[in-house]
Amino acid sequence: MSQAITYNIEIETPLGVIPGMLVLNIDQQNISGFCSTSQGNASLTGKFISEQDVICSTNVSTPLGNLDLKISGKFEGDGLSGKAKAGVWGSFPFKGKKHQG
């Protein structure tokens, strides 16, 4: 049985913090969902690599062209944190809390 969980997130970039929303559908070891920020929306897919650690990937459209992101994160209680590796642009840390409501 799949369950959807929504997180309010913040992504730290060289241009400042970007707030957004992350919706994850978790079905056993598989994850799918999407991320929505002021920069746009992107779907993502991934899997658990341990009970709390996840890896995901997505492709986002930027003014400089499409960018592949490799995301690693960890669930801790009601929180989620990790890094999004953006190729030659480096890694951007993110954190989030479950949306209450």
C-alpha positions in Angstrom: 0.0 0.0 0.0 1.4 3.4 -1.0 1.3 6.4 1.2 1.9 10.1 0.3 3.8 12.3 2.6 4.2 16.1 2.1 7.2 18.0 3.4 7.9 21.8 3.5 11.5 22.1 2.4 14.3 24.6 2.1 17.1 24.2 -0.5 20.3 26.1 0.2 21.8 27.5 -3.1 24.5 30.0 -3.9 21.6 32.4 -4.7 20.0 32.0 -1.3 17.4 29.6 0.3 14.7 28.4 -2.0 11.5 27.2 -0.1 9.4 24.5 -1.6 7.1 21.5 -1.2 8.1 17.9 -1.6 5.4 15.2 -2.0 6.7 11.6 -1.7 4.7 8.4 -2.4 6.3 5.6 -0.5 5.5 2.0 -1.6 7.7 -0.5 0.4 11.3 0.3 -0.9 10.3 2.5 -3.8 9.7 6.3 -3.8 8.1 8.5 -6.4 6.8 12.0 -6.2 7.5 15.6 -7.1 9.1 18.8 -5.8 7.6 22.2 -6.3 9.5 25.5 -5.8 9.4 29.0 -7.3 11.9 27.7 -9.8 9.4 25.1 -11.1 8.2 21.5 -10.6 10.1 18.3 -11.1 9.1 14.7 -10.7 11.4 12.2 -9.0 12.0 8.5 -8.4 14.1 6.6 -6.0 14.4 3.9 -3.4 15.4 3.3 0.2 19.0 2.1 0.7 18.5 1.5 4.4 15.6 1.9 6.8 16.0 5.7 6.8 18.4 6.6 3.9 17.1 7.2 0.4 18.5 8.0 -3.0 16.5 9.7 -5.7 17.0 11.4 -9.1 15.3 14.0 -11.2 15.9 16.3 -14.1 15.0 19.9 -13.9 14.8 22.6 -16.5 16.9 25.7 -15.8 17.7 28.9 -17.8 21.0 27.2 -18.6 19.4 24.0 -19.9 18.3 20.7 -18.3 20.1 19.6 -15.2 20.2 16.0 -13.7 20.0 16.0 -9.9 21.1 13.0 -7.7 19.5 13.4 -4.3 20.5 11.6 -1.1 18.6 12.1 2.1 17.8 10.7 5.5 14.4 10.6 7.3 14.6 11.4 11.0 11.3 11.6 12.9 9.2 14.2 11.1 12.2 15.6 9.3 14.1 15.0 6.1 17.6 16.3 5.2 20.2 15.7 2.6 22.0 16.9 -0.5 21.2 17.4 -4.1 24.2 16.9 -6.4 23.9 19.1 -9.5 26.7 17.9 -11.7 29.5 20.5 -12.2 27.4 23.0 -10.1 28.2 21.1 -6.8 25.9 19.9 -4.0 23.1 21.8 -2.4 21.9 20.9 1.1 18.2 20.7 1.9 16.0 20.1 4.9 12.3 19.7 5.5 9.6 19.0 8.0 6.4 17.0 7.4 3.5 19.3 6.5 1.0 19.5 9.3 -2.5 20.0 8.1 
